[in-house]
């Protein structure tokens, strides 16, 4: 599969950030086990596994230069917060790789997805802590829906949305959340139904 196909496949996973990230990690030559190290890095704060992955990539690079190895190394150093090595690996990938667009595009998307995964995880932890402290109000639960969608916990989000949709079928926030969930489930016709309902109530909803 060529790089353009990988990018198009990645873009097709609306709200499925983890799957999109996995596709790109596969594109740059990581094994499934190595991909898991990257994708669980927001849960395991120890640098041991990331450093081990760096060693494995460097070993692979001994067989010959590949820009994708240095993209992977840059991702690892970005997770570790090692800005000097992060920038060095970026430069090696670009300069030795010939300043090709795919290097820039895949790198930027992986950095974005890594940051998004971490931010979404932290957002869910924060909202759960607030609910535990303040109680499960409608406002907090609807905020939690957005965090659940960001963490790809669609079934859990749907239970909350459906509960509030039954209480008030004209709640624009709930309708748009329902539309986002239908997008995640791949039902674009239903998404449009809920978006249209929201727009009937508030023409500026989107």
C-alpha positions in Angstrom: 0.0 0.0 0.0 1.5 3.4 -1.0 1.7 6.4 1.2 -1.3 8.2 -0.4 -3.5 5.2 0.1 -2.5 5.1 3.8 -3.3 8.8 4.2 -6.7 8.4 2.5 -7.5 5.4 4.6 -6.5 7.2 7.8 -8.7 10.2 6.9 -11.7 7.9 6.5 -11.8 7.0 10.2 -14.0 9.9 11.5 -13.5 10.1 15.3 -11.6 6.8 15.2 -8.3 8.6 16.1 -6.6 5.5 17.4 -7.2 3.5 14.2 -6.0 6.4 12.1 -2.8 6.6 14.2 -2.3 2.9 13.9 -2.6 3.1 10.1 0.2 5.7 10.0 2.4 3.9 12.4 2.0 0.8 10.2 2.9 3.0 7.2 6.3 4.0 8.8 7.2 0.4 9.4 6.4 -0.3 13.1 5.2 -3.7 14.2 1.9 -4.2 16.0 3.8 -4.6 19.3 5.7 -1.4 18.7 2.5 0.4 17.7 1.0 -0.5 21.0 4.0 1.0 22.9 3.3 4.3 21.1 -0.5 4.2 21.5 -0.3 3.4 25.2 2.4 5.9 26.0 -0.2 8.2 27.6 -1.0 5.4 30.1 2.5 4.2 30.8 4.6 7.3 31.8 7.8 5.2 32.2 10.3 5.9 29.5 11.6 2.4 29.5 9.4 1.0 26.7 9.9 4.1 24.5 13.7 3.9 25.0 13.6 0.2 24.0 11.6 1.1 20.9 14.2 3.7 20.0 16.9 1.1 20.3 15.0 -1.3 18.0 14.5 1.4 15.4 18.2 2.4 15.5 19.1 -1.3 15.0 16.8 -1.5 12.0 18.4 1.7 10.6 21.8 -0.1 10.5 20.6 -2.0 7.5 20.3 1.2 5.5 18.7 4.7 5.7 14.9 5.0 5.6 13.2 8.3 6.3 10.4 6.5 8.0 12.8 5.2 10.7 13.6 8.8 11.5 9.9 9.8 11.5 9.4 7.0 14.1 12.3 8.2 16.1 11.0 11.7 16.1 7.6 10.5 17.3 9.4 8.6 20.2 11.4 11.6 21.2 8.4 13.8 21.0 6.6 11.5 23.5 9.7 11.7 25.8 9.7 15.5 25.6 13.3 15.4 24.3 13.2 18.4 22.0 16.8 18.3 20.9 16.7 14.7 19.6 13.1 15.3 18.3 14.4 18.2 16.1 17.5 16.3 15.0 15.4 13.3 13.8 13.0 15.6 12.0 15.9 17.2 10.2 17.5 13.9 9.3 14.2 12.6 7.9 13.7 15.8 5.8 17.2 16.5 4.6 18.3 12.9 3.8 14.8 12.0 2.7 14.8 14.7 0.1 12.2 17.1 1.6 9.4 15.0 0.3 5.8 15.9 1.1 4.9 12.6 2.6 7.6 13.0 5.2 6.1 16.3 6.3 2.5 15.2 6.1 2.8 11.9 7.9 5.0 13.5 10.6 2.7 16.3 11.3 -0.4 14.0 11.4 1.4 11.6 13.8 2.4 14.5 16.1 -1.2 15.8 16.0 -2.7 12.4 16.8 -0.2 11.7 19.7 -1.2 15.1 21.2 -4.9 14.5 20.6 -4.8 11.1 22.2 -3.1 12.5 25.3 -5.4 15.5 25.6 -8.5 13.5 25.1 -7.5 11.0 27.8 -6.7 13.8 30.2 -10.0 15.6 29.4 -11.9 12.4 30.3 -10.0 12.0 33.6 -10.7 15.6 34.5 -14.4 15.5 33.8 -14.8 12.2 35.7 -13.0 13.8 38.7 -15.4 16.8 38.5 -18.5 14.5 38.3 -17.2 12.6 41.3 -16.8 15.8 43.2 -19.8 17.8 42.0 -22.3 15.2 41.0 -23.6 14.1 37.6 -25.4 17.3 36.3 -26.7 17.5 32.8 -24.0 20.0 31.9 -21.1 17.9 33.1 -22.5 14.7 31.6 -22.8 16.4 28.2 -19.2 17.6 28.6 -18.3 14.0 29.3 -20.0 12.9 26.1 -17.5 15.0 24.1 -14.6 13.5 26.1 -15.9 10.0 25.6 -16.2 10.5 21.8 -12.6 11.8 21.9 -11.6 8.6 23.6 -13.6 6.5 21.2 -15.9 5.2 23.9 -18.9 5.6 21.6 -21.3 3.1 23.3 -20.9 4.8 26.7 -21.4 8.2 25.1 -24.5 7.1 23.3 -26.2 6.0 26.6 -25.8 9.5 28.0 -26.9 11.2 24.8 -30.0 9.0 24.4 -31.0 9.6 28.0 -31.0 13.4 27.5 -32.5 13.1 24.1 -35.5 11.4 25.7 -35.8 14.2 28.2 -35.6 17.0 25.7 -35.7 16.2 21.9 -34.9 19.9 21.1 -31.7 20.2 23.0 -29.3 21.4 20.3 -26.2 20.3 22.2 -27.6 16.8 22.5 -28.7 16.7 18.9 -25.2 17.7 17.7 -23.6 15.1 20.0 -26.0 12.5 18.5 -24.9 13.6 15.0 -21.2 13.2 16.0 -21.9 9.7 17.3 -23.7 8.7 14.0 -20.6 9.9 12.2 -18.4 7.7 14.3 -20.8 4.8 13.6 -20.5 5.5 9.9 -24.2 6.4 9.4 -24.0 9.7 7.6 -27.7 9.7 6.7 -28.6 9.7 10.4 -26.0 12.3 11.1 -27.7 14.6 8.6 -31.0 14.0 10.3 -29.8 15.1 13.7 -27.8 18.1 12.2 -30.9 19.2 10.4 -33.0 19.0 13.6 -30.4 21.1 15.4 -30.4 23.7 12.6 -34.2 24.0 12.6 -33.9 25.0 16.2 -30.8 27.1 15.9 -29.7 28.1 12.3 -26.2 28.9 13.7 -25.8 25.5 15.5 -23.0 24.3 13.1 
